[in-house]
Amino acid sequence: MERTTTATIEKTAVEQAPAHWWQVGPQAWKALIASGLGWMLDSMDVMLYSMILVNIMADLHMNKSIGGLLASLTLLSSAAGGILFGVLADRIGRTRSLLYSVLIYSVFTSLSGFSQTVSQLALFRVFLGLGMGGEWVAGAALVTEAWPAEHRGKAMGFVQGCWAIGYAAASLITALVLPTFGWRAVFFVGILPALIIYAVRRTVKEPEIWTQRQATGGRRGSWQTFAEIFHAPHLKWTVLGSALSLFAQFGYWGLFTWIPTYLGTSAAEGGAGLTVTKTALWVIIMQVGSWLGYVTFGFIADRIGRRWTFFLFFAGAAVLVPFYGLTHTASTLLLLGPFVAFFGSGYFSGFGAVLAELFPTAIRATGQGFTYNFGRGVSASAPFVVGTLAMTMGLGSAFFATALSFALAAITTLVFLPETKGKELV
């Protein structure tokens, strides 16, 4: 019975394959738009903190170590949220889980603007993280199941590219709101995602492969679903996905949490000494590089395979980040920034596709949620580690820790990651 069900689902997926990637049909595009919007607004809400961290530290009397610790708390709670919403998405569906996660991070971003103490801000950032982690899991499962195998990498590339747009939107909002209304008003803008995603969500259906699995007796207990990823034959993918996610996300969060502060810190303190407006502009230009990296990764991965594309991006980041950390000239940072962002963030586009191809439908969101968010949870230490190192050696030199993490990700990919390009979901 299980074999018959699997064959039916696989046959359906093959029949849906179009001749060209843009001819995938309206439901696939709706899934991509809903997931992409959620991811873009998730990024905007999360990165608002990085953009105004200098102002928050001055107002609430925080040092760099505490500033990094709050960012780490958000990442840690996002790991818990990702694991929780992974099980939830396998249980109640991808689209409902997506909606709930966006509501959570939107509400608690806006509440951050009311913080009067570091403890209050920490509490709101923890709840924001729960929604942040849940959004990626639900959205990744939704898109990878709605798109055919040969174009799955491109689809996740476009979704992941929305992170760069959200990051740039955070920079733009900061430049427009902060000088006149202060850092609290910047957080209040974060309620907007809840209104937008609710309107979009109403038109998106659950992926056919998930509804078929539910209709044919695929429903399981939450604990049974969670435990299965720790047993053969799935355990090896759980370990590999967790390790790869850890190295990649330690590098990303340790670097990109602190880049706005690095650009805005005075040259005497080891930064670039840019104004608020210039810092926002430099970050926006970097996000153009990020967007190109996310989208390009998807097209390359669908062409030459996931494994070598991952290696190319991780190795590129490991080489470029030390040069960026040693540079204090504004014009050079402007030129180098987009390339750092291209290689230092583009690899995220591969996680949704490759994790979907390693885990079957019954436990897909759970497997994606645990592995991706295990890495995010442990890498929550990255902003704190880099912030602490920066207090003695400066931020630029502290960025070397993130370059080492990117190098470990490259080695892990080359040695252990199997090639899953073109694999049909079962």
C-alpha positions in Angstrom: 0.0 0.0 0.0 2.8 2.4 0.9 4.6 1.5 -2.4 1.4 2.1 -4.4 0.9 5.5 -2.7 4.4 6.6 -3.3 4.2 5.6 -6.9 1.0 7.5 -7.4 2.4 10.6 -5.8 5.6 10.4 -7.8 3.6 9.9 -11.1 1.6 13.0 -10.3 4.7 15.1 -9.7 6.1 13.9 -13.1 2.9 14.7 -15.0 3.0 18.3 -13.6 6.5 19.0 -15.0 6.2 21.8 -17.6 8.5 22.4 -20.6 9.8 25.7 -19.3 10.3 26.8 -15.7 7.9 29.8 -16.0 5.0 27.6 -17.2 4.5 25.8 -13.8 0.9 26.9 -13.4 -0.9 29.4 -11.1 -0.8 27.4 -7.8 3.0 27.0 -8.0 3.4 30.7 -8.6 1.0 31.5 -5.8 3.0 29.3 -3.4 6.2 31.0 -4.5 4.7 34.5 -4.0 3.2 33.7 -0.6 6.5 32.1 0.6 8.6 34.8 -0.9 6.6 37.6 0.6 6.7 36.0 4.0 10.4 35.5 3.7 11.0 39.1 2.5 9.0 40.6 5.4 10.6 38.2 7.9 14.0 39.5 6.8 12.8 43.1 7.0 11.5 42.7 10.6 14.6 40.8 11.8 17.2 43.1 10.2 15.6 46.3 11.5 17.4 45.4 14.7 20.8 45.3 13.1 20.1 48.6 11.3 19.3 50.5 14.5 21.5 48.6 16.9 23.9 51.5 17.4 20.9 53.7 18.5 19.5 51.1 20.8 22.8 50.5 22.5 23.1 54.2 23.2 19.5 54.6 24.5 19.4 51.4 26.6 23.0 51.6 27.7 24.1 48.4 26.1 27.7 47.4 25.0 28.5 45.4 21.9 28.5 42.1 23.8 24.9 42.7 25.0 23.9 43.8 21.6 25.2 40.6 20.1 23.6 38.5 22.8 20.1 39.9 22.0 20.6 39.0 18.3 21.8 35.5 19.5 18.7 35.1 21.6 16.5 35.8 18.6 18.3 33.2 16.5 18.1 30.7 19.4 14.4 31.1 19.7 14.0 31.0 15.9 15.6 27.5 16.0 12.9 26.4 18.5 10.3 28.0 16.3 11.6 26.3 13.2 11.5 22.9 14.8 8.0 23.5 16.3 6.6 24.8 13.0 8.2 21.9 11.0 6.2 19.4 13.0 3.2 21.7 12.8 3.5 22.0 9.0 3.5 18.2 8.6 0.5 18.0 10.9 -1.8 20.9 9.9 -0.4 22.0 6.5 2.1 24.3 5.0 -0.1 27.4 4.3 -1.7 27.6 7.8 1.7 27.2 9.5 3.0 30.0 7.2 0.3 32.4 8.2 0.7 31.8 12.0 4.4 32.3 11.8 4.1 35.6 10.0 1.5 36.9 12.5 3.9 36.1 15.4 7.0 37.8 14.1 5.0 40.9 12.9 3.3 41.5 16.3 6.5 41.1 18.4 8.6 43.3 16.1 6.2 46.2 16.6 6.1 45.5 20.4 9.9 45.8 20.5 9.4 49.5 19.9 7.8 49.8 23.4 10.8 48.4 25.2 12.0 50.4 28.1 14.7 48.0 29.4 17.1 45.5 27.9 15.0 42.6 29.5 11.8 43.8 27.8 13.5 44.0 24.4 15.1 40.6 24.9 11.6 39.1 25.7 10.0 40.6 22.5 13.0 39.4 20.4 12.6 35.9 21.7 9.0 35.7 20.6 9.8 37.3 17.3 12.4 34.6 16.7 9.7 31.8 17.1 7.8 33.2 14.1 10.9 33.9 12.2 12.1 30.3 12.4 8.7 28.9 11.5 8.2 31.0 8.4 11.2 29.5 6.5 10.2 25.9 7.3 6.6 26.3 6.2 7.5 28.3 3.1 10.3 26.0 2.0 8.0 22.9 2.2 5.2 24.7 0.4 7.4 25.8 -2.6 9.5 22.7 -3.0 6.4 20.5 -3.1 4.5 22.9 -5.5 7.3 23.1 -8.1 8.7 20.3 -10.3 12.1 18.7 -9.6 14.0 20.2 -12.5 13.0 23.8 -11.5 13.0 23.4 -7.7 16.4 25.1 -7.3 15.2 28.2 -9.3 12.0 28.5 -7.3 13.9 28.4 -3.9 16.4 30.9 -5.4 13.6 33.4 -6.1 12.2 32.8 -2.6 15.5 33.2 -0.9 16.2 36.3 -3.0 13.3 38.0 -1.2 15.5 38.0 1.9 17.8 40.5 0.2 14.8 42.6 -0.7 13.6 42.6 2.9 17.1 43.5 4.1 17.2 46.4 1.7 13.7 47.5 2.8 14.9 47.5 6.4 17.7 49.8 5.3 15.4 52.1 3.5 12.9 52.2 6.3 15.7 53.1 8.7 17.0 55.9 6.5 13.4 57.3 6.2 12.1 56.9 9.7 15.1 56.9 12.1 16.4 60.5 11.7 12.9 62.0 12.3 11.0 59.6 14.6 13.7 57.6 16.4 14.5 53.8 16.7 11.1 52.9 18.3 9.1 54.1 15.3 11.3 51.9 13.1 10.1 48.8 15.0 6.4 49.9 14.7 6.7 49.6 10.9 7.2 45.9 11.5 3.5 45.2 11.9 2.9 45.7 8.2 3.8 42.0 7.2 0.8 40.6 9.1 -1.6 42.7 7.0 0.0 41.8 3.7 0.5 38.1 4.1 -3.0 37.5 5.4 -4.4 38.9 2.1 -2.1 36.7 0.0 -2.5 33.5 2.1 -6.2 33.2 1.3 -5.5 32.3 -2.4 -2.9 29.6 -1.7 -3.8 25.9 -1.6 -1.9 23.1 0.1 0.5 21.2 -2.2 -1.1 18.2 -3.9 1.5 15.8 -2.7 0.8 16.8 0.9 -3.0 16.5 0.6 -2.6 13.1 -1.1 -0.4 11.9 1.7 -3.0 13.0 4.3 -5.9 11.4 2.3 -4.1 8.0 2.0 -3.6 7.5 5.7 -0.3 9.4 5.9 -1.3 11.3 9.1 1.0 10.4 12.1 1.4 11.6 15.6 3.7 14.6 16.1 6.2 12.7 18.2 6.3 9.7 15.8 7.0 12.2 12.9 9.8 13.9 14.9 11.4 10.7 16.1 11.6 9.3 12.6 14.3 11.7 11.5 16.6 10.2 14.1 16.3 6.6 12.8 17.8 4.9 9.7 17.7 5.7 6.8 17.0 9.4 7.7 19.5 9.8 10.5 22.5 10.4 8.3 20.7 13.2 6.4 19.7 14.7 9.7 23.3 14.8 10.9 24.6 16.1 7.6 21.9 18.8 7.1 22.4 20.0 10.7 26.2 20.3 10.3 26.0 22.1 7.0 23.4 24.5 8.3 25.5 25.2 11.4 28.6 26.2 9.5 26.7 28.2 6.9 24.6 30.1 9.4 27.4 30.8 11.9 29.2 32.5 9.0 26.2 34.4 7.9 24.8 35.7 11.2 28.3 36.5 12.6 29.0 38.6 9.6 25.8 40.2 8.5 24.5 41.1 12.0 27.5 43.3 12.5 28.1 44.8 9.0 25.8 47.8 9.6 27.5 48.5 12.9 31.0 48.0 11.3 30.1 50.5 8.6 28.7 53.0 11.1 31.5 52.7 13.7 34.1 55.4 13.7 37.5 54.7 12.1 39.2 55.2 15.5 37.2 52.2 16.8 38.1 50.0 13.8 35.0 50.7 11.6 34.4 52.6 8.4 32.9 55.7 10.0 30.0 56.2 7.6 26.9 58.3 8.3 23.5 56.8 8.9 22.4 57.6 5.3 25.7 56.2 3.8 25.5 53.1 5.9 22.0 52.4 4.7 23.0 53.0 1.1 26.1 50.7 1.4 23.8 47.9 2.9 21.2 48.3 0.1 23.9 48.0 -2.5 25.2 44.9 -0.7 21.7 43.4 -0.9 21.7 43.8 -4.6 24.7 41.4 -4.6 22.8 39.1 -2.2 19.7 39.0 -4.4 21.8 38.1 -7.4 23.6 35.4 -5.4 20.3 33.9 -4.2 18.7 33.8 -7.7 22.0 32.8 -9.5 22.5 29.9 -7.0 19.1 28.4 -8.1 19.9 28.5 -11.8 23.4 27.1 -11.3 22.2 24.4 -9.0 19.6 23.2 -11.5 22.3 23.2 -14.2 25.5 21.7 -12.6 24.0 20.2 -9.4 23.5 21.2 -5.7 26.9 19.9 -4.4 29.3 21.8 -6.6 27.2 25.0 -6.4 27.3 24.9 -2.6 31.0 24.4 -2.7 31.6 27.3 -5.1 29.6 29.8 -2.9 31.1 28.7 0.5 34.6 28.8 -0.9 34.0 32.2 -2.4 32.8 33.6 0.9 35.7 32.1 2.8 38.2 33.9 0.5 36.4 37.3 0.3 35.4 37.9 4.0 39.0 38.4 5.3 39.6 41.1 2.7 36.4 42.9 3.6 37.3 42.8 7.3 40.7 44.3 6.6 39.3 47.2 4.5 38.4 50.5 6.1 38.1 52.7 3.0 34.5 53.6 2.2 34.9 53.3 -1.6 36.6 49.9 -1.4 33.9 48.6 0.9 31.3 49.8 -1.5 32.9 47.9 -4.4 33.7 44.7 -2.4 30.4 44.5 -0.4 28.2 43.1 -3.2 30.6 40.3 -3.9 30.8 39.4 -0.2 27.0 39.4 -0.1 26.8 37.4 -3.3 28.9 34.5 -2.0 28.2 35.0 1.7 24.4 34.6 1.4 23.5 33.1 -2.0 24.0 29.5 -0.7 20.8 29.8 1.4 18.9 29.1 -1.8 20.1 25.5 -1.8 18.9 24.5 1.6 15.2 24.3 0.8 15.7 22.2 -2.3 18.4 19.8 -1.1 16.7 19.2 2.3 13.4 18.5 0.5 15.1 16.0 -1.7 16.7 14.2 1.3 13.5 13.7 3.3 10.2 12.0 2.2 6.8 13.9 2.3 5.6 12.4 5.6 8.5 13.9 7.5 9.8 16.6 5.0 8.9 19.7 7.0 10.0 18.1 10.2 13.4 17.2 8.7 13.8 20.5 7.1 12.8 22.3 10.3 15.1 20.4 12.6 18.3 20.4 10.4 18.0 24.0 9.3 17.1 25.3 12.7 19.6 23.1 14.6 22.2 25.0 12.7 20.5 28.3 13.3 20.2 27.6 17.0 23.8 26.8 17.6 24.9 29.6 15.3 22.9 31.9 17.5 26.2 32.2 19.3 27.8 33.9 16.3 26.7 37.5 16.9 27.8 37.2 20.5 31.1 35.6 19.6 31.9 38.2 17.0 30.7 41.0 19.2 32.9 39.8 22.1 35.9 39.3 19.8 35.3 42.8 18.5 35.8 44.3 21.9 39.4 43.3 21.9 40.5 43.1 18.3 37.9 45.2 16.4 35.0 44.1 14.2 37.0 43.7 11.0 39.4 41.2 12.5 36.5 39.4 14.3 35.0 38.7 10.9 37.8 36.1 10.4 35.8 33.7 12.6 33.0 33.8 10.1 35.5 33.1 7.2 36.6 30.0 9.0 33.0 28.8 9.3 32.5 29.3 5.6 35.6 27.2 4.9 34.3 24.3 7.1 31.0 24.5 5.2 32.9 24.1 1.9 34.8 21.1 3.1 31.6 19.4 4.5 29.9 19.9 1.1 32.7 18.5 -0.9 33.2 15.4 1.3 29.7 14.4 2.4 26.9 16.0 0.4 25.3 13.7 -2.2 24.1 15.0 -5.5 20.2 15.3 -5.5 19.6 17.3 -8.7 16.5 16.3 -10.5 15.3 13.9 -7.8 11.5 13.5 -7.6 9.8 14.0 -4.2 8.2 10.9 -2.7 
